[in-house]
Amino acid sequence: MRREIYAFCLLVMPPAALCGDVLAQTKPDEVKLFVPAYFYPAGEGLKEWDKLIAAAKEVPIVAIANPATGPGERLDPNYVEVISRASKAGVKVIGYVSTEYAKRSIEQVKADIDRWCQFYPAVEGIFFDEQTGDASRLERYRAAFDYARRKIKGAFVASNPGVPCDAAYFAGSCPDAICVFEHHEGYDRFAPAAGWGDAERRRSAALPYDTRDAQQMSERLRRAVDLHLGYFYATDDNGVNPWDRLPTYWDNEVAAVREVNGVRRK
């Protein structure tokens, strides 16, 4: 999930029995924040994690942890602590695994999943980045999805092809969520494919980065709601990596999602 990648992806969900039952337990009209939390949990980065964790009291959050383009080669105590704390607070933390558009072998991908489970047992799923869009590697990806679910009970499996993916990915063993939009432009013209039903849209994520201010974020969130998309996250980051911090309007974004979900402070 990098700035230069045009991630216009599709998501279609088969029944929960095939793709896991995590999403089946959520409210059908609920918008969830889908946050690439690629800030290191120390210093200023830990403050970002603290804000993200605090927001879990207000809205549902899926956060992608990424110590070193994956779990890394050794355990990092800072990540052990923050993932455990986030999970206890209600954040669904999933681990980043790159597939490099199928250039990495299934053995390498499985090894990353194994290290996630070994180093960070509080992780609740896997995010497979850089997935191929065509079906030529379909069985390899299904093997990876299945392996994650065998290793992590109730695993939330997400995926990011980066291009419109083949419909074959949407049947049988498939991800629980796939990004349908990840870019810095074009979101205001974006619309799901005509054939998508409500179930497909509710399990879709839109991540329009370089969203300039809280007003535009709110407008883009409303568009996601109007399109019945289930996941959303906007950031104003203009740096090399749009995911290296939360947006300056983070509190506004949490409040906006809380509002569209019909949740009020007690």
N, C-alpha and C positions, 0 to 999 in steps of 0.2 A: 504494500500500500504506500506508494511513493508519489511525490508531486508530479512527476512527468508521466505517470501512467494515466491513460484515459480509461477509467473504470466504469464503462457503461455495461452493467451486468444484468442478467435476468435472474429472477427467483421464482420457482414454482415448487410448492410443497406437496408431497404425497401425504397420505394419512400419517398421523403421529406414530402409529405402530412401526412405520418404516423409517421415519426420520427422527425418532425420539419423542418423548412426551413432554419436554420442557415447555414448549410454546403452547401446548394444549392447555396448560394450567394458567395462562395469562388471560386477562380480559380481552375480548376480541376487538374492542375499540381503543385499546391502550397504545399510546405512542411511547417507545422506549428510546433512550439515548444510547447510541452505539459509538463508543468513544475509543479511538486509537490512543491509548494512554502511554505514549512513548517517552515520557519524561522520567528521568532517573529518580528513584525515591530517596533522595538526600538533598539537603540544602533547599534551593528554590524549587526543585522538582518535587520534593516531599511536600512542600506547601500546596503544589498543584494536586497531588494525590489526596491530601487532607481535604481540599475543597470538593474533590470528586466524591470522596467517601461520605462527607457530610451531606451531599446532595441526595444520597440514596434514601434519606428519610423523606424526601419530597417526591422523587420520580424513580421509575425503574431504569437501571443502567446496566448495560453490557460493556465491559471495558477490556480492551486487548492489551495485555502486558507483553513487553518485548525487550528483554535484557540485552540481547546481542544478535539481532536478526534471528530470533529463536531463543531457546533457553540458555544458550551459551554452553561452555564446556565444563563449568564448575558452578556450584551453588553460590548464590550471592545473598548473604544474610539480610540485606536491605530489602530485597524482593521477597524473601521468605516472610518477613514481618509485615510488609505492606499488603501483600496478596492475602495473607491470613486475616489481617484486620479488615480489609475491604470486603472479603467474603462474609465475615461475621456481621458486617454492617448492612449486608444485603446487595452489594455490588456483585454481579456475576462476572468474575474475571476469567478470561480465556487466554490461552497462550498462543503467541505468534509462531507460525511455521511457514517458511517460504518453500514453495515447490519449484520455483524458477521455471515456470511454464513447462513442467515435466522434465527439465534437464537434470534435476536431482532424482536419484533412484528411490524406489519405494523403501529400500532398506535405510537410506539416509533420512527420509521423512519419518519413518517409524522410530529411528534412533532419537530424533528430536522429541517425539511424543514420549518416549521412554524417559528421557531426561527431564521433561516437564513433570512427569509423574514422580520421579525420584527426587528432584530438587524442590519442587513446589507442589506438594500434595493437596493444597487448598484450591488449586486451579480447577475450574469447572467445565472446561471444554477447550477446543482448539480452533484457531482461525487460520485457515489455509490460504495464504496469499499467493498471488501470481499463478493462478490456475489457468490452464489452456482453455480456450473457448470452444474448440471443436471437440468432437467425440472420439478422436483417434486414441486418446489416453484415458478414456472413460473408466475402464476397469481398474486401472492403476489408482485413479482418484477414489473410486468406490472402495478399494481395498484400504486406502488411507482413512477414509471416513469411518469405515467399519472398525478399523484398528483403534481409532480414538475412542469409539464407543465401548469397545471391549476393555480398554485400559482405564477409562474414567466413567464411573457409574453415573448415568443420567447426563452424559456429556452434551453440551451445547456445541454443535459443529457449525461453523460459519465458513464462507468461502468467497473469494474475490477473483473471478476470471480476468477482469480488466477489459474484456470485450464482450459483445453479446454472445452468450454461450449457447451451445446446442441444447435443444429441448430434451435430449436423452439424459442430461444430468438431472432432470427434474423428476425422474421416475426411479422406483426401486430405492436403493440406499443412496441418500442424497443429503446435502447440508440442511441444517435447520434454518439458515439465513444466508442470503447472498446480496452483496451490494448491487443496487440497480443504477446508482449514480455516484461517482466520485471524481469531482473535477472542480476547477475554479471558474468555469463559465458554462453557459448553456442550460443551467438548471431551470431557469424561469421559462424555458421552452420545452423542457423535458416532460414526457408523458409515457406511462407504461404501454406496453404493446397491447393492441386492441383485443387480443385473445385472453389477456389476463383476467381471471376472476378475482373476487374479493379475497379468497384464501391466499392467492399468490401475492397480491399487493400487501396484505397484512404482514407478510413475512419478508418484506423487502426493505432495504436500507438505502437512504440517500444521504451523502456526505458532501455537500457543497462547501468547499473551503474558500478562503478569501472573501467571505461574506462580510461586507464592509462595516456594518454596525448593527445594533440591536434591532432597529426597525426593519432592516432588510432580513435579518435572521427570523424575526417574527413573521414576516410575509412569506418567507420560504418554508417555515414550519407550517403555516396555514395551507400552503400548496401541498405539502406532504399529507396533511390531514384530508384535504379535498380529494387527493388521489388515493386515499385509504392506505398509504404506506405505513408500515408498522414501526420503522426505525428511522431515526433522524439525528444528525449532528452537524452543526455549522461551526466554523472557526474563522477568526479574522487574521490568523497568522500569515504574515507576508514573508517569512523567512524561508530558508532552504527546505525545511520540513514543516508542513502545516500542522503536524501532530506533536510538536515538541513542547506545547503548553496548552492550557485551556484558553479559550478566547477571553478577551478583556470583559466581555459582556456575559460571562458564564452565569452569573446570578440571574440575569434577565432570561437567559435561555432555559434554565431550570424552571423559573417561574412561568415562562410561556408554555413549556411542556406540561407543567402541573395544571395550568389553566385549561389546556385543551383536553386533558384527561379528566377534568371535572373535579380535581382534588383541591380542597381548601385547607388552609392552616387551621388547626384546632384552636 
